[in-house]
Amino acid sequence: MKYFTILFITTSLTLFVSCQNKLVKTIYTSTKKVTATKLNASKIYVLQQITDNADFDYSKLEDLDASIHDVHSKNLMPIFEPVSGTYRYYQFLSSFIGQAYNDVGPPLFQEFHDVLIVKTDRSNTIIDAYQYTLEWAEPPYQYDLYKSSAQNIPLVDDLSLSKLKFKRTYNWRKEDDELLEGGEIQLKRE
C-alpha cells in the first residue's frame, strides 16, 4: 500500500509539473535577407525571430568555446537559439561591411554578421541580452561574446545598442571590457 501511495504522489507531481511547462512557441520568423550597412556606418539590428515561453541556453553561452566543435565550418546560430523557459525571446541580426584581419597585402573588407539575442518579461523589459560577431575567427571565441549589464530598459523600436551597456563575458584586460560599436535595434516586423 505504501508503494502505491508513493507511486500515486510521484505520478501526480510529475503531471502537475509537466502541465506547468509551456511549449516554446515561435510567433514570428523573418524571411527577408538582411542588407549589409556600408563601411563605418552605424549597424542596424533587424528582427529575425520572436519566441514565447523561451530562455537562453546559458550552458552554451557560458562556454562558447566548448560549444564550437568544427571551427572551419562553424554554424554558431544553434548556440543562440532559444530553449524552453518563461520569457519572450528576440533574435536580431546585423550585417555590415568591415575590415578583416590581413597581415599581408592591402586591407581586406568583407561582410560580417552580429547576432543579438534579447530576453524580456511580459512587459517587454529587458532581462538579459547577448551580442556576438558570427565571423569571429580567433580563439578564445568567448572573447567576442558581450552580455548586457543594463537594468530596467524596455525593448522598443529604434533602441540604441549603447543603452544595453554590453561588457565582454571573458577578458584578460580591463581596459578592453566594453562594446564600443554602436547600432540601432529595429523591433518592427517586416
C-alpha angles and dihedrals in degrees: 000000000000090000092054092048091053091045091050093049092047092049092047092050092047092052092046093051094044091051089054094056109084120206120255106260123196107209100175136023123175119226095185121106114241113240118224119244117230125264111294092003120132113270121248116210106209121203111251105165144008119194130179127210089028144128140180121276093241093179089066096038093051093052106030094160092058090048093058108080104168113033097188097054097026118164102189098176095094088063089061097044118111127256129201115296145119103272140081113256125206126189122196131182129204122194119195143159112248141162114268124208111271115167093185129043133003124338113290119219124193144157115273131186129213120197119207121190122190130188119201138179124236092280090053094250110151112250098175140348139185133194128196138169106233094208094055101140107184128080133266087059089185087071093077096047112105127194125201116248095185122112134206095011115149116223105240136159115278093017111168112241090222090068089068091063098216119205130185115264090213125030139151094192121058093202091064097050106111132070104249098186119097132213147149128251114224110204097175118108120236 
